[in-house]
Amino acid sequence: MNEVIDRLHRWHLVDDESFAERFASRGLRLRKDGPRKIRFALARQGIPPQTAAAGLERALDETAEDSAIAALAGDIWRRKTSLMPPRRLAYVYSRLLRRGFSQQRIAVQLRRLHPELLDVVDEMQSDFDSTPEEDD
């Protein structure tokens, strides 16, 4: 029995740290989830918070969070053509928040992607600034 467990450890199949990193990397790249959502999902999988944070940090080193936000924002923007630009931007902002990205990072990327709607981004940011946010 110990031989089997040792082999599984060598292959990183019973390794919470490797699992957390692979899970986080997949979440960032494929599902375009944000760090908060990934931390929550890892906790549901029974991964200790410190292990989850370390795996997420290594995955974030590989995958730029800002590029994930920009890609997802662009996808959502293109799918919601029925909404006027200010309303569409608010929709994109709320979807990105639900995906687990931080308010500040979302605002920075939306300002970069849609400079013509800076006032809308600033207004949304001030609305959310009154809501407490966890540290990333």
N, C-alpha and C positions, 0 to 999 in steps of 0.2 A: 504494500500500500504506500509506504514512504517513497519507494522508487517512482511510482506513478506521480505522486505529488511533486517530487523533485523535478521530474521531467516537465510537468505542467508549469512550474515556476521558471525553468530554463527557457521555455517557449513563451513566457509572459502571458500565459492563459489564466493564471491565478495571481495576478499582480494588479492590485487596485490602482497603483500609480500609472501604469501603462494603460489600463482600461480608461482611467479618467482622462488621460491625454488624448487617446484615440477618440473617445466619445465627444470630448470638447472640440477637437479638430473637425470631426464629422459634422457636429452641430454648427460650427462657424462656417465651414465651406459649403456643405450641401444644403442644410436646412436654413442657413443664414440666421441662426438664433443668436441672441445676444448673451453676454456673460451671465446676467442674472438668471435667465431662463435655463442656461446650461447648469449653473450651480444648483438650482432647484431640482432639475432632472437627475443630477448625480446624487443628490441627497435622497431622492426617492429610490435610487438604485442601491442605497445603503453605503455609499462611499463617505468616509469621514470628511468633515469640512476642510481640514488642512490638506488632505490628499486631493480633494476636488480642486481647491485653490491652486495647488502646485501644478496639477495636470492642465488646468485652464490657462495658467500663466505660460506654460510651455507651448500650448496650442496657439495662444495669442501671439507668441513670438513668431510662429510660422505663418499665421494668417492675420493680415492687417484688419483690425476691426473697422477702421474707417472705410476701407474698400468694400467690406461686406455691407456696411450701412449704405454706401453710395449705390452699390449694385441693387440691393433690395429696394431702396427708395426709387430708383429708376424703373424697376419692374412694376412696382405698385402704381407709380405715376402714369405709366403707359396703359395700365389696365383700367384706370378710372377716368377715362376721357369724358364721361358724361357730367362730371363735376366741374364747376368753374375753378380756375387756378387757386384762389385763396382757400376754398373749401377742400379742394383736392390736396393741397399742401397740409391742411389740418388732418385730413384722413391719413396721409402718409406718415405724419408725425405720430399720430396715435397708434398706428399699426407697428411702427418701429419701437415705440415704448412697450407695447404688448409682447414684442419679440425679445425684450430684455436688454435693449441698448440703453445707454445712459442719456438723459435729457441733454446734457451739454454736448456730447459727441453728435447726437442727432442734429441739434441746432447748428453746429459748425458745418456739417455736411450739407444740410438744406440751404444754408446761406451760400455755400460754394456752388451748389447745383442750380439754385434759383435766385440769383442776386436781384432779379426784378421784384421779388416778393420778400425783401428783407424786413419790411414793416410787419408782415404777417408772421414771420418767424419770431421776431422780437416780441410780438404780442403773445404768441403761444408760449414762448419761453417765460415771460413774466407771469402768465397764468399758472404755469407749472412750478415756478420758483417758490410759491407759497406752500407747495406740497413737499414734505420732507422726503429726501432720497437717500438710500443706503449708499455707503462707499463701495466703489468697485474693487 
